[in-house]
């Protein structure tokens, strides 16, 4: 990548300010902020390279995935009410983002994994009756992450 284009591209989480290059990764209550003083580097392009390198390292360390152009939700935006099994009344485990419980005629039947593939929304259902609730959740989560990986 030519160095003159690096400053003209729009980079996620990076803003060129008057005297600094600011990196601000903000996800829910988790905020990572760092300023790179342009005068500390030879050129603006060098400051941008340092900012991009820091952003990529922090994002990978904190969230476990590299910086993607599209946003994938990793944590809940707000707390959800506790789900209970309508048949037995017992509490159900809290699901990670992208997973939901599937009901039919008032019965809990599935764990549903939602993701995008080829820019189209996709859903896969995993039977609680066949797999059991913990195995259905684990399989759905793995399937969702695989779907996100293949979409890159």
Secondary structure as GFF3:
##gff-version 3
##sequence-region A 1 152
A	DSSP	alpha_helix	3	6	.	.	.	ID=ss1
A	DSSP	beta_strand	14	16	.	.	.	ID=ss2
A	DSSP	beta_strand	20	27	.	.	.	ID=ss3
A	DSSP	beta_strand	30	37	.	.	.	ID=ss4
A	DSSP	three_ten_helix	38	40	.	.	.	ID=ss5
A	DSSP	alpha_helix	44	63	.	.	.	ID=ss6
A	DSSP	beta_strand	99	104	.	.	.	ID=ss7
A	DSSP	beta_strand	107	117	.	.	.	ID=ss8
A	DSSP	beta_strand	120	127	.	.	.	ID=ss9
A	DSSP	alpha_helix	128	131	.	.	.	ID=ss10
A	DSSP	alpha_helix	133	150	.	.	.	ID=ss11
###
